[in-house]
Every structure is written in structure tokens, then in C-alpha cells.
């Protein structure tokens, strides 16, 4: 058995690496021979053969925050440990790429690590797109949590209907329940009329606006307006229907989470806390007891002189007691007793 790992067929490697998005490498422990393919040199920002392949050189290019993810020489050679990881690499020219590394360790018949080889993929564009998608999803969630408005795109036919996550959240239905009978999103008295109206307008293939009263998961109902527009392919066939949906009988926001919650709570001032206490007929001592904060902390909060953590605890106590904080008319924050 040879102590040196060889790259696969060079012609095949050149074909794979021609698009500049992949490279490969080997490291043979007995001879300490390291080899990089031309594609890996280019991924790291070097001309092929211009530098000596070296693990420490690669590690020096890895973003400092990502270096702990990469095993050191001793772990690889002694223990045969080499995991897959995705790291940011800063090239010599200062450009940053996101590289995904997949490796395999080879062992001797006695079970000792003898070599490691791997492939590196440039996933910068994929990571960028994934980040944009996460940011878009976050914005959608904030919009929905604050004003119960959302957009959606779905085919609509007798055999296929797909509900948005927002609609399922509001109505408490599962995707399967919606597929089996989409009219269950409506209050019972509007289901027959709603079905006939929707079928007729979708069959006409023209944009339309419809108002309907949804049966909400809370047991209440809400009036919503949906604007539906057909999206056609190059031949004029309808591929999908895009819609914008919003509540029109007064917002009853869902409990905000994540960024939406942080953003809303930053707008809640001492005057809002005092108003909330007034609606509950609570003293500052009552709010302190309900939130687990000291009376002096509550006093500082109402004077606008305390931190976000204390504010969060006080607001959560008020929410549990039935207080809601809702944006109305521009940037005005209203305080209301929800139950």
C-alpha cells in the first residue's frame, strides 16, 4: 500500500474545478506531504503553485472568529479527527469568501491515521442568499406580528391550495385541514358564499379584492381584506396567485417575538407603563410583585431610567394581566386592556 495519496484523474479534476467553485487537497502523515489542486489555490486567492501548500497557511486565512471550528494538526494526525465545517476565508487581496470543507481520514490496518483528503466548495453566494432569505422572513414576521398583514403566493385550483404560515397561525388549522376544506378559515355563515365567490373570481383569471371574516384560533373572528393577482408565464398561463392580506377591523396583534418584540418594547416608555397600571388599577407595588422587580426598579422604569431587562420583565407581567401594546395611527403606541 502506498504511503502517499494521489489526486484522482487530473482531467476529471480540471473539469470539476473549471467553474472556480471547488478545490481539493491531500495530506499524507508519514511523509508530511501536502498537495493542493489548482482549484484550491484559486479559491484561497493564490495562483496555482505560487505558495507551498500548508495547513497553517490555510488556517491563517480563516476568519479569526471561525478558527476554533477547525481542528489543529495534532488532532488530525494523532486522533484522526477531521470534521466537516463551513468557514469564512479572507484572501490576500482582502476579499471574503465562505468555504465549505468536507474531509475523509484514511487509516492503516492497525487503525492509526495515515492521511486525510478533502474537497472545498465555495458557497459564498449560497450563504448570501440564505442570509437574505432569513432577513426577509424576519421582516415578514415583524409585519405580521404588528399589524396582521402578510403576502403569499400559491396555486389555486380544485385540487391544490396551500395556505401561508400566517393564515394557519391565525386560524389554528393545519396545512392538511386547509387542503381538505379551505373554507374552514371562514366563519360558518360565510363559508358557502365565500367558496362560490372565490371559485368564480379565480376562474375568471382577473385580479380581485375580497373581504372575509376569518374564524380565529382564539374563538373570535376578524375581518380581513385580500387582494389577489394572477401571475402568468410567458405563454399567458396562470402559474400562481399572489396576494396581500391585512386585517381591517382593528389590529389584534399576535404576541410579538424576537426582533419584533425587542423593537416594540424599546418604544414602550414610562408613560405607557403608568397607563397600563391605571387600566389594571395597580399600584407600583403591585407591578413590582407581579414582575419580580423591586419597587425602586419600577419607579426608575417609569422615570425612563432603567435597562431593557427590567423593562422586559415589567412588560411581560402586564401582558400576563391582559395589557396589550399596539401601534396605531403612524408611530403612536396605544395601551389597551385586551381582556
N, C-alpha and C positions, 0 to 999 in steps of 0.2 A: 504493500500500500504506500503510495506516495505521501510524503510529509507536506507537500505543497498543494494548495487548492488552485485550480486553474479556472479562469473565466470560461463560460460556455462559448459556443461558436461565436467568433468575433463578428461575422457578418450579421448574425442574428442580433447581437448587442447593438451594432451600429443602426440596424433597422429600428429597434425599440427606442434608442436614445436620440433618434433623428429629430424628434419634436422638442428636445431640450427640456423635458419634464421628468426625466428619470436618470438614475445612475446606479452603479453597483460597486461593491468593494469586497475584498477578502483580507484576512489577517491570519497567517499561519504561525502558531506559537513557537514551534521548535526552531524555526529559522528567523522568527520575528519579521518575516516578510509581509509587507502591506502593499496592496495594489488597489488603485482606483481606476475605474473605467473613465474614458474621455468624458462621458456624460456627467459623472460626479464632479470632475474638475470644473466643468462649466456651471453646474448647479451651485457650487461654492464660490464662483466668481473668479476662477483661475483658467488660464489657458492650459490645455492638456499637457502634462509633463513639465510645467513651469515650476512646480514645487514638489518636494518629496512627500508622498502620502504619509500622513502621520495622525494618530488619534488625537494627540494633544493639540495639533493644529486645528483639527475639526472642532475640538471642544472649545478652543479659544474663539471660534466664530459664533458659537451658540450664545444666544442672548443670556446675560447673567441670571435672569430670573428662571430660565429653563435648564441651566446646567445641572441642578440637583436631580433632574429626571434621568440623566444619562449616567450609566454605570462607569466606574473608573477601571483602569487597566487591571488592577488586582482582582476585582470582582469577576471580570470576564475570563482572565487566564486561570485563576485559581479555582473559582467556583463554577465556571461555565454559565454564568448568569448574563443574559443579554435580552432585554425586553423590547417590545415594540414601543415607540414613542413618537410624538409629534412635537417639534421644537421650532423656535424662531432662530434663523441664522442671519447674522449681519455680515454681508460680503465686504471685501476690502474696499469697494467703492462706496460703501455706506448704505447700499440698498438692502432692504429686509425681505427675506423670503420665508415661507413656512414650509418645512420639510417633514415628511413622514418617513420614518425609518422602520424597516422590517428585517429582522435578522434571524439566522439559524446557527446554533452551535453544533460543531461536529466533535465526536468523542472517539478515543481509542477503544480497542476491545476491552481494555481494563477499566474503562469508564472515566478516563481522565480527559479534560477538554484538550483538543488538539488544534482547533481552528474555528473561526467564525466568519460568516459571509452574510452579506445583506444587500438589500436594494433600497434606494432612497427615491421618494417621489416628491415632486414639487406640488403642494396642494394649496399654494397661496391664494389662487383665485377661488377655489372651493371654500376655503376658510373665510375669505372676504364675503362671498355670497351668503355663507351661513350666518355671519355676523349681521349682515344687512337684514336677513330674514328674521333673526332674533329681535333686532331693533324694531322692525315693522310690527312683529307680533306684540311687542311691549306697547307700542303706540296704540295699536288696536285695542288692547286690553284696557289701557288708561281711558280711551274714549268711551268704551262700553261701560266701565265702572262709574264714570262720572255722569254721563248723560244718556245711557242706554241707547246708543246709536252704533251701528256697525254696517260693514259692507260684506257682500257674499257673492259668490259665483257658483252656479250649479246648473247641470242639465235639468230640465223639467219635462217629464213625459208620464204616460200612464204607468210605466214600469220602473222608472228611476227618478227618485227625488232624494237629494242629500241636504240635510239641514246644517246650518252653521253651528259652531260650538256655542255661540252667544244665544241662539234661539233655544237650543237644548238646555242651556243653563237657566234661562228664564222660565221655561215650561216644565222642566223636570223630566222630559221624555228622553228615551234612549234613541240612538240612530235607527235601531231596528223598529221601534214603535212608530217613529216618524215615517219610515219607509212603508210599514204596513198600513198606516192610516194617517196621512199628514194633517187631516182636518182636526185631529185631536189637539193641535196647538190653539184652536179657536174655542171660545165659549160655546157650549152645546147649541144654543139657539141660533148661532151664526154659521154652523158647520155646513149645512146643506146649501145655503145661499153662497157661502164663501167658496165651496168646491165648484159650483156651477159657474160662478163669475171668473174664477181663476182659469178653469179649463177653456172657457170661451175666449178669454183675452190672450192666453198663451197660444191657442190655435190660430188666432188672428195674426200673430207674429209681429205685433207693433208694440212700442213702448207704452206702458200704462202705470198708473198710480192707484193704489188700493189702500183703504183704511179698514182695519180689522181689530177686533177686541180679542186679545190673547188670554187664554186660561193659564195663569201663572202658577208656578210650583208652590207659592205661598198660600194658595187657595183664593187669592184675589184675582182681579182681571185688570188689564191695562190696554189703552187704546194706542195702536201703533200705525204708522204710515210707511208703506213700502213703495219705492219707485223701481220698476223692473224694466230693463232694457235688453233686447236680444243682441248677442254678439255673433256676427256672421263670418264665415270663412270666405276665401277668395271667390268661390262659386255662388255665394249668396245664401248658403245653407246655415241655419242657426246651429252654432256649436254649443252655446251655453247662454244662460241668462244671468246678467249682472244686476245686483240690487243694492239699494241703500235703504236702510231701515232705521226708524227712530221713534221714540215714544212722544206722543203729542198731548197727553192728558196730565202733564206734570211728571217730572222725573222722580222715580223712586229708585235711587241708585243701589246697586248691589254693594255689599261691604267691600271697600277697595282693598287691594293687596299690593305688595311690592312697591314699585316706583309711584304708582297712583296714590297709594296710601301715604307714602312719605311726602309727596308733593302737596296733597290736601292738608296734611297735618301741619306743614310749615306755614300754611295760610291761617291756621286757627290761632287767634290771639286771645289775650286775657279777657277782652270784652265778650268773646264768644263763650268762653268758659263760664263767665258770670251769668250770661243769658241762659246757658244750659242749666246751671244750678237753679236759676229762677223758675224755669219750666218744671223742674222736679221738686221745687220747694226745699232744696237742700241748702244747708249752711256749708261754709268752707270745711268745717269739721266733718260733715257728712261725706263730702267728696274725698277728704283725706282718708277716712276709714274705708271707703269703697275702693280706693285706688292703691291702698297700702303705702301712701306717701305721708310725710309729716305735714302738720298744719302750716309750718313755716314755708315748706316747699310749695304748697298750694297758693299761699299768699304771694310768693315770688313769681309763680306761673301767671297769676292774674295781673301782676305788675309787669309782665313781659321780661322777667329777669332769670329764667331758669332754662335748662337744657332740653334737648329733644327727647331724651329717655324719660324724664319725668313727665313731659307733655304727653308722650305716648301712653303712659300708664293712666293719666287722668282722663284722656280722651277715651280710652278703652273702657274705663269704668262708666263713663257717661253713655257710651254706646250700649253697654250691657243693660243699662237702666232705661233704654228706649230713645235716646237722643240721636238724631241724625244731623250731619253737616252736609249741606247741599249747595252747589254753585248755582246761582240764578242771576239772570239779567247782567250780562257782562261778567265782571270778576267779583260780584257780590257773593259773599258766603253767608247763607242762611242757616239758622239753627232751628230745628223743629223737633217736636215730640212725635215719634213715629208710632208709638203705641201707648 
